[in-house]
Amino acid sequence: MSIATAARKVLEETGHRAEQMWPVAESSANAASRTNRVWLFLAINCRLVGDTRFDTGENIAPVPVTLADSQKDLYAGRPRMQMAHLLGLFAAESFLRGGDDPSLAEIRLALA
């Protein structure tokens, strides 16, 4: 999946546009029984720019949570999400801690 496709999905399903996006992980949803892939992206500085545009049958209720708050819940043993989302949090944290992009410095401080 490309960054452009991920950005389009974020806009459609949340009404938000990200200032920056990076791919942080790729995985199999369930390698034992499925062949589909899951791509995880880190979206930074998302701003509400429009309404959601769900596909038929989708029933999604976005709940904004900061990365720092997600990490606090995770390390306190309170993760309330599916495994792919947990992978996304760990991959995002690893990406942020290992990177040297100065535009991410403020976000790195929130993880300290």
C-alpha positions as YAML, in Angstrom:
chain: A
units: angstrom
residues:
- id: 1
  name: MET
  ca: [0.00, 0.00, 0.00]
- id: 2
  name: SER
  ca: [1.31, 3.44, -0.82]
- id: 3
  name: ILE
  ca: [1.36, 6.48, 1.45]
- id: 4
  name: ALA
  ca: [-1.13, 8.14, -0.91]
- id: 5
  name: THR
  ca: [-3.56, 5.23, -0.51]
- id: 6
  name: ALA
  ca: [-3.16, 5.26, 3.29]
- id: 7
  name: ALA
  ca: [-3.74, 9.03, 3.34]
- id: 8
  name: ARG
  ca: [-6.91, 8.58, 1.27]
- id: 9
  name: LYS
  ca: [-8.19, 5.89, 3.67]
- id: 10
  name: VAL
  ca: [-7.50, 8.11, 6.70]
- id: 11
  name: LEU
  ca: [-9.45, 10.94, 5.04]
- id: 12
  name: GLU
  ca: [-12.37, 8.67, 4.06]
- id: 13
  name: GLU
  ca: [-12.69, 6.93, 7.41]
- id: 14
  name: THR
  ca: [-11.90, 9.76, 9.81]
- id: 15
  name: GLY
  ca: [-12.29, 13.02, 7.89]
- id: 16
  name: HIS
  ca: [-8.70, 13.90, 8.85]
- id: 17
  name: ARG
  ca: [-5.65, 14.77, 6.78]
- id: 18
  name: ALA
  ca: [-2.19, 13.99, 8.14]
- id: 19
  name: GLU
  ca: [0.63, 16.50, 7.84]
- id: 20
  name: GLN
  ca: [3.12, 13.63, 7.50]
- id: 21
  name: MET
  ca: [2.81, 9.86, 7.07]
- id: 22
  name: TRP
  ca: [5.36, 7.05, 7.24]
- id: 23
  name: PRO
  ca: [5.00, 3.31, 6.67]
- id: 24
  name: VAL
  ca: [6.09, 1.59, 9.90]
- id: 25
  name: ALA
  ca: [5.12, -2.08, 9.50]
- id: 26
  name: GLU
  ca: [3.72, -4.69, 7.14]
- id: 27
  name: SER
  ca: [2.28, -7.97, 8.31]
- id: 28
  name: SER
  ca: [-0.09, -10.79, 7.55]
- id: 29
  name: ALA
  ca: [-3.52, -10.55, 9.10]
- id: 30
  name: ASN
  ca: [-3.53, -14.29, 9.78]
- id: 31
  name: ALA
  ca: [-0.88, -16.24, 7.89]
- id: 32
  name: ALA
  ca: [-2.40, -19.58, 8.89]
- id: 33
  name: SER
  ca: [-5.65, -19.01, 7.03]
- id: 34
  name: ARG
  ca: [-5.43, -15.81, 4.97]
- id: 35
  name: THR
  ca: [-3.20, -14.35, 2.27]
- id: 36
  name: ASN
  ca: [-4.07, -10.68, 2.75]
- id: 37
  name: ARG
  ca: [-1.51, -8.17, 4.01]
- id: 38
  name: VAL
  ca: [-1.85, -5.40, 6.61]
- id: 39
  name: TRP
  ca: [0.14, -2.19, 6.23]
- id: 40
  name: LEU
  ca: [0.55, 0.12, 9.20]
- id: 41
  name: PHE
  ca: [1.33, 3.82, 8.86]
- id: 42
  name: LEU
  ca: [2.17, 6.53, 11.36]
- id: 43
  name: ALA
  ca: [0.13, 9.66, 10.67]
- id: 44
  name: ILE
  ca: [1.42, 12.85, 12.30]
- id: 45
  name: ASN
  ca: [-0.48, 16.08, 13.07]
- id: 46
  name: CYS
  ca: [-3.87, 15.01, 11.78]
- id: 47
  name: ARG
  ca: [-6.39, 17.78, 11.25]
- id: 48
  name: LEU
  ca: [-10.13, 17.44, 10.67]
- id: 49
  name: VAL
  ca: [-10.78, 18.69, 7.11]
- id: 50
  name: GLY
  ca: [-14.09, 17.08, 6.14]
- id: 51
  name: ASP
  ca: [-16.71, 14.47, 6.74]
- id: 52
  name: THR
  ca: [-16.22, 10.72, 6.73]
- id: 53
  name: ARG
  ca: [-17.11, 8.75, 3.60]
- id: 54
  name: PHE
  ca: [-17.72, 5.16, 4.66]
- id: 55
  name: ASP
  ca: [-18.11, 2.25, 2.28]
- id: 56
  name: THR
  ca: [-21.45, 0.43, 2.35]
- id: 57
  name: GLY
  ca: [-21.64, -1.68, 5.49]
- id: 58
  name: GLU
  ca: [-18.89, 0.14, 7.36]
- id: 59
  name: ASN
  ca: [-19.78, 1.27, 10.86]
- id: 60
  name: ILE
  ca: [-16.82, 3.16, 12.30]
- id: 61
  name: ALA
  ca: [-16.72, 5.60, 15.21]
- id: 62
  name: PRO
  ca: [-13.27, 7.27, 15.30]
- id: 63
  name: VAL
  ca: [-12.00, 8.08, 18.79]
- id: 64
  name: PRO
  ca: [-8.98, 10.42, 18.80]
- id: 65
  name: VAL
  ca: [-6.23, 9.32, 21.17]
- id: 66
  name: THR
  ca: [-2.73, 10.75, 21.35]
- id: 67
  name: LEU
  ca: [0.22, 8.44, 20.80]
- id: 68
  name: ALA
  ca: [1.49, 9.29, 24.29]
- id: 69
  name: ASP
  ca: [-1.84, 8.32, 25.89]
- id: 70
  name: SER
  ca: [-1.93, 5.09, 23.87]
- id: 71
  name: GLN
  ca: [1.56, 4.23, 25.07]
- id: 72
  name: LYS
  ca: [0.62, 4.97, 28.71]
- id: 73
  name: ASP
  ca: [-2.36, 2.59, 28.49]
- id: 74
  name: LEU
  ca: [-0.24, -0.02, 26.76]
- id: 75
  name: TYR
  ca: [2.52, 0.00, 29.37]
- id: 76
  name: ALA
  ca: [-0.02, 0.08, 32.19]
- id: 77
  name: GLY
  ca: [-1.51, -3.16, 30.85]
- id: 78
  name: ARG
  ca: [-4.70, -1.59, 29.55]
- id: 79
  name: PRO
  ca: [-4.56, -2.16, 25.79]
- id: 80
  name: ARG
  ca: [-8.07, -2.18, 24.34]
- id: 81
  name: MET
  ca: [-7.41, -2.97, 20.70]
- id: 82
  name: GLN
  ca: [-6.83, -5.74, 18.25]
- id: 83
  name: MET
  ca: [-3.37, -7.21, 17.72]
- id: 84
  name: ALA
  ca: [-2.68, -5.35, 14.45]
- id: 85
  name: HIS
  ca: [-3.20, -2.08, 16.31]
- id: 86
  name: LEU
  ca: [-0.80, -3.18, 19.05]
- id: 87
  name: LEU
  ca: [1.77, -3.96, 16.38]
- id: 88
  name: GLY
  ca: [1.17, -0.48, 14.96]
- id: 89
  name: LEU
  ca: [1.85, 1.16, 18.32]
- id: 90
  name: PHE
  ca: [5.07, -0.76, 18.83]
- id: 91
  name: ALA
  ca: [6.17, -0.12, 15.24]
- id: 92
  name: ALA
  ca: [5.38, 3.60, 15.55]
- id: 93
  name: GLU
  ca: [7.33, 3.85, 18.81]
- id: 94
  name: SER
  ca: [10.28, 2.00, 17.29]
- id: 95
  name: PHE
  ca: [10.20, 4.23, 14.21]
- id: 96
  name: LEU
  ca: [10.11, 7.39, 16.33]
- id: 97
  name: ARG
  ca: [12.84, 6.33, 18.75]
- id: 98
  name: GLY
  ca: [15.13, 5.14, 15.94]
- id: 99
  name: GLY
  ca: [14.68, 8.05, 13.57]
- id: 100
  name: ASP
  ca: [16.55, 11.29, 13.30]
- id: 101
  name: ASP
  ca: [14.02, 13.45, 11.44]
- id: 102
  name: PRO
  ca: [14.03, 16.79, 13.32]
- id: 103
  name: SER
  ca: [10.32, 17.31, 12.57]
- id: 104
  name: LEU
  ca: [9.59, 14.40, 14.93]
- id: 105
  name: ALA
  ca: [11.57, 15.73, 17.92]
- id: 106
  name: GLU
  ca: [8.49, 17.00, 19.79]
- id: 107
  name: ILE
  ca: [6.73, 13.65, 19.40]
- id: 108
  name: ARG
  ca: [9.82, 11.80, 20.63]
- id: 109
  name: LEU
  ca: [9.74, 13.92, 23.80]
- id: 110
  name: ALA
  ca: [6.15, 12.80, 24.47]
- id: 111
  name: LEU
  ca: [7.38, 9.19, 24.51]
- id: 112
  name: ALA
  ca: [10.15, 9.84, 27.02]
...
